[in-house]
Amino acid sequence: MNYKDKIQAIRKFAKAGSKLLLAAMVLGSGISLNSCQKDEDIVISKGEAAVLSLSATDLVLTQKEFTKSALTISWTRGTNQGTGSSLSYILQIDEAENDFASAQTLDLGPAVYEKSYTVESLNAFVRSNWNVEDGAATSFETRLIVDATMETVEDDTTDVSTFTVTPYKPVTDHLFIIGGATPAGWTIGDAPKMTKNSSSPWIFSYQGHLSTGTFKFAVSQDDCFCQDFYTKDADDDEMMIYNEGGSGDDIQWNIEEGGNYKVTVDLLELKISIEKLAGPAFSDLYIVGTATSVGWNMPSSEAFVQSADDPFIFTYETTLQPGEFKIATFSGDWCDGQWINASQPDQALTATDYMITQGCDGPDNKWVVTEETQGRYIITVNLHDNSISIDPVMLYLIGDGAPNDWTIDNPEPMTYANGVYTFTGELGAIKPTGSFKISKFKGDWCDGDWINSANPDQAISNTAYIITHGCAGPDNKWKLQDGDAGTYTITVDLDNEQITIQKQ
């Protein structure tokens, strides 16, 4: 090798980054090749061929370990044959003894030296690309192609490595509760979607209202009972059967008492727990609709009052105008929770039954208020027996200053028209200096709400008032003074919270 050839060799392989066994020294006034004599050969290392290795060769996959690392395929850098060519890596995987005829080819690019799979990703990879049998070991082969970008450099291929995978059939990503005990009944397209546990995605739960009746679980909302279901084990109420294609015995769980429930299922263990919660199914109720002051605005600001004595009882008093309404069990957007809907479309106010629906899935039945039925009402929802009562609010004068004395079972009624209650008649006929208050009910003393004067023995010229409940008091009354007895017109406007007492 002459002097000029040696200089060119140094520059070429130094630029390519190859490992040279040639030492060159650049001096201020020239170049000296001290490491070889004029007739010596330059020795250049081209590197080693790529070697493929596997972190495991026998893999039995289970869904409970879905996040764990399953397989890492790694390789060494390989060689560019001592050229300036960059290297890119192509990984091939196929079923064994197939000569890579149906291989999955993964073009990984340059500077990548491994491909890793979790249990979940490897299971999905083999199940989606080959006709493998769940629960049976399948053999696979893999190899690496080292692709040199220079066309003049020959590509390299590693030896074939073999591994086996035993895949599993993953449980459904979605689960729906369906049946006569559920809010949507047997309408599978409206079935409530159960909540999937983020850390254990084979566990699903439902918390909400269940009525008397039966239920089971569907894997989709497809309107076909030929799909897969989870049904009750005939021998164990706490175990389930995976009922593929709707085949097998259609045994369901039975709810004997309606209420608030939490149902949890484990699809891997095929276990179920059904827990009746202590409180009612809902902690809040809101009215919404054109028959109300809030209109179709969500979230609704018109909340029911939950009874302090019985949390299953909710009441709401309002003036209903011609229109329609329904009741939300939540405060939020339209599809955020469950609804109390009328059991039939355009249901009359006299009906006492209702249905629970989920989100925006309907049926979106409502109660209808007509010109003839508009007025002041108290709406009572009873979650014990899933009933509703929508009763007109009546006002009654009661006391020895009123016409009918202290007869709570037969008080003096006021008339209602255009949102205002009116009494015209004698005050003080029984006792000229008697007292009176106003009830919203008749029957027994503690059965309902009262309109009391703001102060004890309040003069009838002072119309300030308070609302009290049952026998909780304070039991304030208006009291006639000497000379007050006579004919009066009393008006009560509950919407505007005004009372007038005018002597005729």
C-alpha positions in Angstrom: 0.0 0.0 0.0 1.5 3.4 -1.0 1.4 6.6 1.1 -1.6 8.1 -0.7 -3.7 4.9 -0.4 -3.1 4.8 3.4 -4.3 8.4 3.9 -7.5 7.7 2.0 -8.2 4.6 4.0 -7.8 6.5 7.3 -10.2 9.2 6.2 -12.8 6.8 4.8 -13.2 4.6 7.9 -12.8 7.3 10.5 -15.7 9.2 8.9 -17.9 6.0 9.0 -17.1 5.5 12.7 -15.7 2.0 12.1 -13.3 0.6 14.6 -9.9 0.9 13.0 -6.8 -1.0 14.0 -4.8 1.6 12.1 -3.3 4.5 14.1 -2.6 7.7 12.4 -0.9 10.8 13.8 -1.5 14.2 12.3 1.5 16.4 12.7 1.8 20.2 12.3 3.9 20.0 9.1 2.9 16.5 7.8 1.5 13.1 8.4 3.5 10.2 9.8 2.3 6.6 9.7 4.2 5.3 12.6 2.1 2.1 13.2 2.9 0.4 9.9 5.6 0.1 7.4 5.3 0.8 3.7 4.5 -2.9 2.9 2.0 -3.6 5.8 -1.8 -4.3 5.3 -4.4 -2.2 7.2 -6.7 -4.4 9.4 -10.4 -3.2 9.8 -13.0 -4.6 12.2 -16.4 -5.0 10.6 -18.3 -6.0 13.8 -20.3 -9.1 14.6 -23.5 -10.3 13.0 -26.7 -9.5 15.0 -27.8 -12.1 17.5 -31.5 -12.4 18.6 -32.5 -13.5 22.1 -35.8 -14.0 24.0 -36.6 -13.2 27.6 -38.9 -16.3 27.8 -39.7 -19.3 25.6 -42.8 -20.8 27.2 -45.5 -18.3 28.0 -48.8 -19.2 29.6 -50.9 -16.0 29.6 -53.6 -15.1 32.2 -55.8 -12.0 32.2 -55.2 -11.3 35.8 -51.6 -10.5 34.9 -52.6 -8.4 32.0 -50.2 -5.5 32.9 -47.1 -7.7 33.5 -44.2 -8.0 31.1 -44.6 -11.2 29.1 -41.9 -11.3 26.4 -39.0 -9.1 25.3 -37.3 -9.9 22.0 -33.9 -8.2 21.9 -30.9 -8.2 19.5 -27.4 -6.9 19.2 -26.5 -4.1 16.8 -25.2 -6.2 13.9 -22.7 -5.0 11.3 -22.7 -2.7 8.3 -19.7 -4.7 6.8 -17.3 -1.9 7.6 -19.2 0.7 5.5 -20.8 4.0 6.2 -24.3 2.4 5.9 -26.8 2.9 8.7 -28.8 -0.1 9.9 -32.6 -0.5 10.3 -34.3 -3.5 11.9 -37.3 -5.6 10.7 -38.7 -8.2 13.1 -40.8 -11.1 11.7 -43.0 -13.4 13.8 -45.0 -16.3 12.5 -46.4 -19.7 13.6 -43.8 -22.3 13.7 -43.0 -24.5 10.6 -44.7 -21.9 8.4 -41.5 -20.6 6.9 -42.7 -17.1 7.7 -45.3 -17.3 4.9 -47.9 -15.5 7.0 -45.5 -13.6 9.2 -46.3 -10.3 10.9 -43.5 -8.0 9.8 -42.7 -5.1 12.2 -40.6 -2.4 10.6 -38.9 -0.9 13.7 -36.5 1.5 12.1 -32.9 2.4 13.2 -31.4 2.3 16.7 -34.1 0.0 18.1 -32.8 -3.1 19.9 -35.8 -4.7 21.4 -39.5 -5.3 21.1 -41.5 -5.9 24.3 -45.0 -7.2 25.0 -47.2 -7.1 28.1 -49.4 -10.1 28.8 -52.4 -8.2 27.4 -50.6 -6.9 24.2 -49.1 -10.3 23.4 -52.4 -12.0 23.9 -54.1 -9.5 21.6 -51.2 -9.8 19.1 -51.4 -13.6 18.6 -55.2 -13.8 18.8 -55.7 -11.1 16.2 -53.1 -12.4 13.7 -53.4 -16.2 13.8 -56.1 -18.7 14.3 -54.9 -19.8 17.7 -57.0 -21.8 20.2 -57.6 -20.1 23.6 -56.0 -22.2 26.4 -53.8 -24.2 24.1 -50.1 -23.7 23.5 -49.1 -22.5 20.1 -45.5 -22.4 18.8 -44.1 -19.3 17.1 -40.9 -18.5 15.3 -39.2 -15.1 15.1 -36.2 -13.7 13.3 -34.6 -10.3 12.7 -33.6 -8.8 9.4 -30.8 -6.2 9.6 -31.4 -3.8 6.7 -28.4 -1.8 5.5 -29.5 1.4 3.8 -26.7 1.2 1.2 -27.7 -1.0 -1.7 -24.2 -2.3 -2.1 -24.3 -3.8 1.5 -26.0 -7.1 1.8 -28.8 -7.4 4.5 -28.3 -9.8 7.4 -30.8 -12.2 8.9 -30.5 -13.7 12.4 -31.0 -17.4 13.3 -34.7 -18.3 14.0 -35.8 -18.4 17.6 -38.8 -20.4 18.8 -41.3 -19.7 21.7 -44.7 -21.0 22.7 -47.7 -18.9 23.8 -50.9 -20.2 25.5 -53.4 -17.3 25.0 -56.7 -16.6 26.9 -60.0 -15.4 25.8 -60.4 -11.9 27.3 -63.7 -11.0 29.0 -66.0 -8.4 27.5 -65.0 -4.7 27.7 -68.7 -3.8 28.4 -71.4 -5.2 30.5 -75.0 -4.3 30.8 -77.6 -5.2 33.5 -81.0 -6.1 32.0 -84.3 -7.4 33.3 -87.6 -6.5 34.9 -85.8 -5.4 38.1 -83.7 -2.8 36.2 -84.5 0.7 35.2 -84.8 -0.2 31.5 -86.7 -3.5 32.0 -86.2 -5.9 29.2 -85.4 -3.2 26.6 -81.9 -4.3 25.8 -81.0 -1.2 23.9 -81.6 0.9 27.0 -79.9 -1.4 29.5 -77.8 0.5 32.0 -74.0 0.2 31.4 -72.1 -1.2 34.4 -68.9 0.5 35.6 -65.6 -1.3 34.8 -62.9 -1.4 37.5 -59.9 0.5 36.0 -57.3 -1.7 37.8 -59.2 -5.0 37.4 -61.1 -4.6 34.1 -62.8 -8.0 34.6 -64.8 -6.6 37.5 -68.0 -4.6 36.9 -70.4 -2.9 39.2 -73.9 -1.3 39.2 -75.2 0.9 41.9 -78.7 2.2 41.7 -82.4 1.4 42.0 -83.6 -2.2 41.5 -87.3 -3.0 41.6 -88.9 -6.4 42.4 -88.2 -8.7 39.5 -85.3 -10.6 37.9 -82.1 -9.6 36.0 -79.1 -11.0 34.2 -76.1 -9.4 32.3 -75.6 -8.8 28.6 -72.3 -8.1 26.9 -73.8 -5.5 24.5 -76.9 -3.4 23.8 -77.5 -5.1 20.5 -81.2 -5.8 20.1 -80.8 -9.5 20.0 -81.1 -12.1 22.8 -78.8 -14.4 20.8 -75.8 -12.6 22.2 -73.6 -13.7 25.2 -75.1 -13.4 28.6 -74.0 -14.1 32.2 -76.8 -15.9 34.0 -77.2 -17.5 37.5 -75.7 -20.8 38.4 -78.5 -23.1 39.2 -76.7 -24.5 42.2 -75.2 -21.3 43.7 -76.7 -17.8 43.9 -73.3 -16.3 44.2 -71.9 -17.9 41.0 -72.5 -17.1 37.3 -72.6 -19.1 34.1 -71.1 -17.7 30.9 -74.0 -18.3 28.6 -72.6 -18.0 25.0 -75.0 -17.0 22.3 -77.9 -17.1 24.7 -77.6 -20.9 24.9 -78.0 -22.9 28.1 -80.4 -22.4 31.0 -81.6 -18.8 31.3 -81.7 -18.7 35.1 -81.8 -15.1 36.5 -81.3 -13.5 39.9 -84.4 -12.3 41.7 -85.0 -9.1 43.6 -87.7 -9.6 46.2 -87.7 -6.1 47.7 -87.1 -2.9 45.6 -84.5 -0.4 46.8 -81.0 0.8 46.4 -78.5 -1.9 45.5 -74.9 -2.5 44.6 -74.2 -5.4 42.3 -70.6 -6.5 41.7 -69.5 -9.2 39.3 -66.1 -10.8 38.7 -66.1 -12.3 35.2 -62.9 -14.2 35.7 -64.0 -15.9 38.9 -67.6 -16.0 37.7 -68.7 -14.6 41.1 -71.4 -12.1 41.9 -72.4 -10.1 45.1 -75.7 -8.4 45.5 -75.8 -5.9 48.3 -78.9 -4.0 49.4 -77.8 -0.6 50.6 -79.2 0.9 53.8 -80.5 4.1 52.3 -82.8 4.9 49.4 -81.7 4.6 45.8 -81.5 8.3 45.4 -80.4 11.2 47.7 -81.7 14.0 45.5 -84.7 14.6 43.1 -85.3 17.5 40.8 -88.3 18.5 38.7 -87.9 19.8 35.2 -90.2 20.6 32.3 -92.4 23.2 30.7 -95.1 22.7 33.4 -92.6 24.0 36.0 -90.9 27.3 36.6 -87.5 25.9 35.6 -88.5 24.8 32.1 -86.2 22.4 30.3 -83.1 23.7 32.0 -80.5 21.2 33.3 -79.2 21.1 35.9 -82.6 21.9 37.6 -82.7 24.2 40.5 -86.0 22.9 41.7 -85.2 20.3 44.3 -87.5 18.0 46.2 -87.3 17.9 50.0 -86.2 14.6 51.5 -88.0 13.7 54.7 -85.9 13.9 57.8 -88.0 11.1 59.4 -88.1 8.8 56.4 -85.3 9.4 53.8 -87.3 7.3 51.2 -90.0 10.0 51.0 -89.4 13.1 48.9 -91.9 16.0 48.5 -92.0 19.0 46.2 -94.7 21.7 46.3 -95.2 24.0 43.3 -97.7 25.6 41.0 -97.9 23.5 37.7 -98.9 25.3 34.5 -100.0 23.7 31.3 -97.1 21.6 29.9 -95.2 18.5 30.9 -92.6 17.4 33.4 -90.4 14.6 34.6 -88.0 14.1 37.6 -84.2 13.8 37.6 -82.4 11.9 40.3 -79.2 13.9 39.6 -78.0 17.4 39.0 -76.0 17.6 35.8 -76.3 17.1 32.1 -79.2 15.3 30.5 -77.5 11.9 30.2 -75.6 11.9 33.5 -77.9 9.7 35.6 -81.3 8.1 36.1 -84.7 9.6 35.6 -88.1 9.1 37.2 -90.4 9.0 34.2 -94.1 8.5 33.9 -94.9 4.9 33.2 -96.9 5.9 30.1 -96.6 8.7 27.5 -98.6 11.8 28.4 -99.5 10.4 31.8 -102.3 12.1 33.9 -101.5 13.6 37.3 -103.8 11.1 38.9 -101.6 8.1 38.1 -99.5 6.7 41.0 -96.9 4.6 39.2 -93.6 5.6 37.5 -90.6 4.0 35.9 -86.8 4.5 36.2 -84.8 5.2 33.0 -81.1 5.5 32.4 -79.5 8.7 31.0 -80.8 9.5 27.5 -81.9 6.0 26.7 -85.6 6.6 27.4 -88.5 5.9 27.0 -88.9 9.5 27.7 -92.4 9.5 29.1 -93.7 12.6 31.0 -96.6 13.8 33.1 -98.9 16.2 31.4 -100.6 19.3 32.9 -103.6 20.6 31.1 -105.6 23.9 31.3 -108.1 22.0 33.4 -105.6 20.4 35.8 -103.2 23.3 36.3 -102.8 24.6 39.8 -100.9 24.2 43.1 -99.7 20.7 43.8 -97.6 18.7 46.3 -95.7 15.9 44.6 -94.7 13.0 46.8 -92.3 10.3 45.6 -92.2 7.1 47.8 -89.1 5.1 47.1 -90.3 2.3 49.5 -92.9 1.1 47.0 -91.9 3.1 43.9 -95.1 5.2 43.9 -95.9 8.8 43.3 -98.8 11.0 44.3 -99.5 14.4 42.8 -102.2 16.0 45.0 -103.7 19.5 44.7 -102.7 21.7 47.6 -105.8 22.9 49.6 -105.7 25.5 52.4 -108.0 25.5 55.4 -108.8 27.9 58.2 -108.7 26.3 61.6 -109.2 27.8 65.1 -111.8 29.2 67.5 -111.6 32.5 65.6 -112.5 30.6 62.3 -115.9 29.2 61.3 -115.3 25.6 62.1 -113.4 25.9 65.4 -110.5 23.4 66.1 -111.9 20.6 64.0 -108.8 19.4 62.1 -110.8 16.7 60.4 -113.3 19.2 59.0 -111.6 22.6 58.7 -113.0 25.6 56.7 -111.7 25.3 53.1 -110.4 28.2 51.0 -111.1 28.4 47.3 -108.4 28.3 44.7 -108.3 30.3 41.4 -105.4 31.7 39.3 -102.8 30.8 41.9 -104.5 32.5 44.8 -106.4 30.9 47.7 -109.4 33.0 49.1 -111.7 32.8 52.1 -114.6 35.2 52.5 -116.7 34.8 55.7 -117.0 35.4 59.4 -114.1 35.6 61.8 -114.9 35.7 65.6 -118.4 34.2 65.3 -117.5 31.4 67.8 -115.1 33.4 69.9 -114.8 37.2 69.3 -111.2 37.2 70.4 -110.4 33.8 69.1 -107.3 32.6 67.2 -106.7 30.9 63.9 -104.0 29.5 61.6 -104.0 27.9 58.2 -103.4 24.2 57.4 -102.4 22.6 54.1 -104.2 19.4 55.1 -107.0 17.9 57.1 -107.1 14.7 59.1 -104.7 14.5 62.1 -102.8 17.4 63.7 -99.3 16.3 62.6 -100.2 15.1 59.1 -98.9 18.0 57.1 -97.7 21.6 56.8 -99.0 24.7 58.5 -99.1 28.4 57.7 -98.5 30.1 61.0 -98.2 33.7 62.0 -94.7 34.9 62.4 -95.3 35.7 66.1 -97.5 34.3 68.9 -100.9 36.0 69.1 -100.2 38.1 66.1 -102.7 40.9 65.2 -104.6 40.3 62.0 -103.2 43.5 60.6 -99.8 41.9 60.5 -99.7 39.3 57.7 -96.1 38.0 58.1 -96.1 34.3 58.2 -93.9 31.1 58.5 -94.3 27.6 57.3 -94.1 24.8 59.9 -94.2 21.0 59.5 -96.4 18.6 61.4 -96.2 19.2 65.1 -92.7 20.7 65.1 -94.0 24.2 65.7 -93.7 27.0 66.7 -97.5 26.9 66.9 -98.0 30.7 66.4 -101.5 32.0 65.5 -103.3 35.2 64.5 -105.5 36.5 67.3 -108.6 38.7 67.0 -108.6 41.7 69.3 -111.7 43.3 70.8 -113.8 44.7 68.0 -112.0 42.7 65.2 -114.9 40.2 64.7 -116.7 40.5 61.4 -116.7 39.5 57.8 -113.3 39.2 56.1 -111.6 38.3 52.9 -108.4 36.4 53.3 -106.1 35.7 50.3 -103.0 33.6 50.2 -100.6 33.8 47.3 -98.0 31.0 47.9 -96.1 31.7 44.7 -95.4 35.3 45.8 -95.5 34.5 49.5 -98.2 37.1 50.3 -101.2 37.1 52.6 -103.9 39.8 52.9 -106.6 40.0 55.5 -109.2 42.6 54.6 -112.3 43.4 56.6 -115.4 43.8 54.4 
